[in-house]
Amino acid sequence: MLCESRNRVGLLGSCYFMGTFSTILLLPVLADIYGRQVIYNIVMIMSVILQLTLMLTYSIDFAYYQMVLMGMTFAGKNIVGMTYYLEFMGQEKQ
């Protein structure tokens, strides 16, 4: 990554945002249909695998693809995960 231009490295953050934007409305609906636990588990496993492979990649083009997929896990980790955990809390703690 040190030999890449600043524009190509900066595109990694944009790829993450594109992934986030593409699923921000889709994953919560899928979680309502298929269950929050199923979607949350799939997204967390996917996130761990993507983070590990991102650390091992030397190709910036492959890193773009991985960042889009990691961005797609954002809604599952944060929105679906928060709703899933709130279901286990009592009303007095919310």
NORBEL-V338509 format. One record per backbone hydrogen bond with DSSP energy under -1.0 kcal/mol. CO is the residue of the C=O (numbers start at 1). NH is the residue of the N-H. E is the energy in kcal/mol with one decimal. If there is no record, write none. Layout:
BEGIN
CO/NH/E + CO/NH/E
END
This chain:
BEGIN
5/9/-1.9 + 6/10/-2.5 + 7/11/-1.2 + 9/12/-1.3 + 11/15/-2.3 + 12/16/-1.8 + 13/17/-1.9 + 14/18/-2.3 + 15/19/-2.0 + 16/20/-2.2 + 17/21/-3.0 + 18/22/-1.8 + 20/24/-1.0 + 23/27/-2.0 + 26/30/-2.3 + 27/31/-2.5 + 28/32/-1.5 + 29/33/-1.7 + 30/34/-3.1 + 31/35/-1.4 + 35/39/-1.8 + 36/40/-2.9 + 37/41/-2.5 + 38/42/-2.3 + 39/43/-2.5 + 40/44/-2.3 + 41/45/-2.3 + 42/46/-2.4 + 43/47/-2.4 + 44/48/-2.2 + 45/49/-2.3 + 46/50/-2.4 + 47/51/-2.4 + 48/52/-2.2 + 49/53/-2.4 + 50/54/-2.1 + 51/55/-1.5 + 59/63/-1.7 + 60/64/-1.8 + 61/65/-1.5 + 62/66/-2.2 + 63/67/-2.5 + 64/68/-2.0 + 65/69/-2.0 + 66/70/-2.8 + 67/71/-2.3 + 68/72/-1.5 + 71/74/-1.0 + 73/77/-2.6 + 74/78/-2.7 + 75/79/-1.1 + 75/80/-2.1 + 76/81/-1.2 + 78/82/-1.5 + 79/83/-2.0 + 80/84/-2.6 + 81/85/-2.4 + 82/86/-2.2 + 83/87/-1.3 + 85/88/-1.1 + 90/93/-1.1
END
